[in-house]
């Protein structure tokens, strides 16, 4: 559950970046949390979504969504089969099966990849650079529950930071095979369209022309 709150920008804060202001005035716990909320379309300035770099003016009305305090999730190891393709002292490469959620949440508290990794490696042998909680142990990137494919998992914090940096810098190339409904007009192509949180379904992403949208580029080739 979430609720909407309101903040009026003072003269003292005029000219500040939106994400910096949200963090400085306690609207969100940190600047990164504020930036994430802005990118997800959960922050409005005078009724409109803007970028995190937007300079605010005195008298601006900021409406922002915050989540109610979640229930705590107890994370533990579970004997879930993992298809491990490579493993050394720093990392694993595994083939995630369809139906496996990457990490626990209040709505999905167990039966996740994190639970499987804790069982396989031991909690003390997994990186924890995604936060202080144990619900991200080993995770450096994600695949949707209904998507199968190879995933990287880190054992050490050093490996976790390096893998996340390479993924962010696009030094890691990811290829997927997709089943598409309909007729593909071209054998190859590129989809260059920004994506943001769907206006109709908050748990989905959609192509949107809004300031909070992120660049998304996918090249494709028809196999058959």
N, C-alpha and C positions, 0 to 999 in steps of 0.2 A: 504494500500500500504506500501511496505517496500523498503529500499535501503541498499546496502552493502557499508561499509566503511572499511578503512584499518588502522592498527596501527603497527609500528615496535617497538619491545621491545628494550629498551636501556640497557646498562651495569648496570645502577643503579637498574633496576627492575629485573635483572636476578635472578632466584630462587624463585620468587614470585608465589603464587598460581594463576591460571588463573582467577578465579572469583574475587579474591582480586585485582589483577592488573586492570581488566576491570572496577571495581568500582573506584579505586584510580586515574586512568587516565581519568575518565569521559566518558568511552565508554558506560556505563550504569549508571542509576541514583543511584543504590544501589548495594550492594553485592548480595542481594537476587534476584534482577532483573537480574544481570549478571548470577547467578547460574541457574535461570530459562531458560534464553536464551541458555546457554550451554547445558542444559539437553534437550532442544527442538531441538538441532542440528543446531542452528543458528550462532554458533561461530566456526571458523576453525583456527587451528594453522598449518601453512605451508601446507595448503590444506586438513588437516585431522581433523575430530572431535575427541575431547579428553574429559576427565572428568574435572569437575570443580576444582579438586585438582591438576591437571597437573602443574608441575613446568615449567615455561617458561625460555627460554635462550635468551641471548643477540642476536639480529638479527632475532629472530623469527618474521614471518609475521602473524599477527592476522587479519583475515577478519571477520567482524561481521555485522549482520543484525539489523537494527533499523526500527521501524515503523514510518511512517510519523505522524506528530502531528494530533491526531484524532479530529473530530468535537466533541463539547461538547454535552452531552446527558442530557436533562432535565428530572429528575425523579419525578414522581408524583403518587398519589394513583389512582387506577382504580377499579371499582366494578366488580372484577373477582371472580367467585364462588370458594371457597376453601372448600375441604372436610376435616375439622379439626377433628381429632380423640382424641386429648388431648390438654388441654391448662391450664396453670397456670400463675403466675406473672412473671416467668422466661423464659418459652419456649413454643413452640407448636410442636405437632406431626401432620402432615397433609399427606394426600394421594394425591400426585401430579398426575394430569391427563396427558395423552399423548398429545403432542403438545404444552405444556407449557414450555417456556424457563425460566431458573432460574433467570437471571439478564439481565438488558438492556445493549445494545451495540450500536455502530453507525449503524450497519446493522439491529438491532432489538431493536428499541428505546422504545417500549411500549408493553403492553400486556404480561408482564412477571410476575413471581412469586413475585419479589420485588414490582412491582406495586400493586399486590394483597395484599401483607403483609402491605404496607403503608396504604392502604384503610381500612384493617381489624383492624390494631393495632394503627395506627398513627405513623408518622415518628419519633416522640420523644420517642416512646415505643419500638424501635427495636435496637438491638446491632449494633455497627458500628466499628468492630475491623478488618475489611478486608482492611481498607484504609480510607482516608479522604473523598472520594466521597460517595454520597448517593446510588450509583448503586449496592452496596453489602449489604444493610441494612437487617439484620436478617439472612443472609446466612452463614452457617457454613460448608456446603458440597453441592454437586451438583448431579443432575441426568440429563442425556441427554434429549433433547427435546422429543424424541420419546420413552422414557422410563417412565413407570408409577411406582409408589411405594411410600412407606412411606419416608418422609423426616423430618429432625429436623430443626427448626428455633428458633433463640434465640432472646429474648426481651432485655436482659441486657448484657452489655459488659462482665461482670463476667461469665455469663452462656455461652456466645459465646466462650470465651477463653477456658473454661473447656470442652465444647463439642468438639471443634476442637482438643484439646490435646488428648482426649479420642479416637477420630477417628484416629489421627496420630499414637497413640500408639497401635492401633488395639484392644482397649478395647471394642469397639462397633462392634458387629457382624452384617453383612448385608447379607441377603438372597434374591435371585431373582428367579423368575420363567421365563424361556426363552423358546421360540419356536424355535427349531433347524431344519434346512433342512437336510435331509439325514438320514442315519442309524447309530445309536450309537453302536459301537462295544462292549462297556462295560457299565454295569449298574452304576458303580461308577468310579471315577478317579480324578486325579489332573492335572491341566495344570500349569506348571511352566516354563514360558517363558518371557523374558524381553520385555518391550514395550517402544517405543519412537515415536516421531513425524514421520509420514509416509514420505518417500522420494518422493512419487508421489503426495500425497494429503496432504497439510499442515494442513488442518482442521481435519484430522483423525489420530488416533494412530494405530500403527501396530507392530507386533513382529519383532524386529530388533536386530542384534548382533552388537551394536555400543557402544562406551564408555558412551554415554549420556543416554542409556536405563535404565529404572527403573525396579526394581524387581516387578513381578506381579505373584501372585499365586492364582488360583481359584480351589476349589474343587467342584465336581458336583455329582449329583445323579439323575438318570433317573426316572421320575415319571410315565410316560406311553409312 
